[in-house]
Amino acid sequence: MKINRVRPPLRILVVEDNQDIAENIGDYFEARGHVLDFAMNGIGGLHLALTEEYDVMILDIMLPGMDGLTLCKKLRESSARQI
């Protein structure tokens, strides 16, 4: 007999400057019950990533303010959590 376990929703941070792409990602994951936050630039994404807890981050590479690779590097250097 297979037991279906209900998984809690993931908290997902989407850092994407293209609104259409961000909306598509949001529609997909929200339809599956997950909770999303959005940032439209690297600086806002870094702020959210450092001040909130997320299970997953979807990160664009080419962002205004700070590119995704720099954001990832700064997050790894500054975060209290292992990333």
Contacts in CASP RR format, 6 or more apart in sequence:
PFRMAT RR
TARGET T0000
AUTHOR 0000-0000-0000
METHOD contacts of the structure
MODEL  1
MKINRVRPPLRILVVEDNQDIAENIGDYFEARGHVLDFAMNGIGGLHLAL
TEEYDVMILDIMLPGMDGLTLCKKLRESSARQI
9 33 0 8 1.000
9 34 0 8 1.000
9 35 0 8 1.000
10 29 0 8 1.000
10 34 0 8 1.000
10 35 0 8 1.000
10 55 0 8 1.000
10 56 0 8 1.000
11 34 0 8 1.000
11 35 0 8 1.000
11 36 0 8 1.000
11 37 0 8 1.000
11 52 0 8 1.000
11 53 0 8 1.000
11 54 0 8 1.000
11 55 0 8 1.000
11 56 0 8 1.000
12 29 0 8 1.000
12 34 0 8 1.000
12 35 0 8 1.000
12 36 0 8 1.000
12 37 0 8 1.000
12 54 0 8 1.000
12 55 0 8 1.000
12 56 0 8 1.000
12 57 0 8 1.000
12 58 0 8 1.000
13 36 0 8 1.000
13 37 0 8 1.000
13 38 0 8 1.000
13 39 0 8 1.000
13 45 0 8 1.000
13 48 0 8 1.000
13 49 0 8 1.000
13 52 0 8 1.000
13 54 0 8 1.000
13 56 0 8 1.000
13 57 0 8 1.000
13 58 0 8 1.000
14 22 0 8 1.000
14 25 0 8 1.000
14 26 0 8 1.000
14 36 0 8 1.000
14 37 0 8 1.000
14 38 0 8 1.000
14 39 0 8 1.000
14 57 0 8 1.000
14 58 0 8 1.000
15 38 0 8 1.000
15 39 0 8 1.000
15 41 0 8 1.000
15 42 0 8 1.000
15 44 0 8 1.000
15 45 0 8 1.000
15 48 0 8 1.000
15 49 0 8 1.000
15 57 0 8 1.000
15 58 0 8 1.000
15 59 0 8 1.000
15 60 0 8 1.000
15 63 0 8 1.000
15 68 0 8 1.000
15 71 0 8 1.000
16 22 0 8 1.000
16 25 0 8 1.000
16 38 0 8 1.000
16 40 0 8 1.000
16 58 0 8 1.000
16 60 0 8 1.000
16 63 0 8 1.000
17 40 0 8 1.000
17 41 0 8 1.000
17 60 0 8 1.000
17 62 0 8 1.000
17 63 0 8 1.000
17 64 0 8 1.000
18 60 0 8 1.000
19 40 0 8 1.000
21 60 0 8 1.000
22 38 0 8 1.000
22 40 0 8 1.000
25 36 0 8 1.000
25 58 0 8 1.000
26 36 0 8 1.000
26 38 0 8 1.000
29 36 0 8 1.000
30 36 0 8 1.000
37 48 0 8 1.000
37 52 0 8 1.000
37 54 0 8 1.000
39 45 0 8 1.000
39 47 0 8 1.000
39 48 0 8 1.000
40 64 0 8 1.000
41 63 0 8 1.000
41 64 0 8 1.000
41 65 0 8 1.000
41 66 0 8 1.000
42 63 0 8 1.000
42 64 0 8 1.000
42 65 0 8 1.000
42 66 0 8 1.000
42 67 0 8 1.000
42 68 0 8 1.000
42 71 0 8 1.000
43 65 0 8 1.000
43 66 0 8 1.000
45 71 0 8 1.000
46 66 0 8 1.000
46 71 0 8 1.000
46 74 0 8 1.000
46 75 0 8 1.000
48 54 0 8 1.000
49 57 0 8 1.000
49 71 0 8 1.000
49 75 0 8 1.000
49 79 0 8 1.000
50 75 0 8 1.000
50 78 0 8 1.000
50 79 0 8 1.000
53 81 0 8 1.000
59 68 0 8 1.000
59 71 0 8 1.000
59 72 0 8 1.000
60 68 0 8 1.000
61 67 0 8 1.000
61 68 0 8 1.000
61 69 0 8 1.000
62 68 0 8 1.000
63 71 0 8 1.000
66 74 0 8 1.000
75 83 0 8 1.000
76 83 0 8 1.000
END
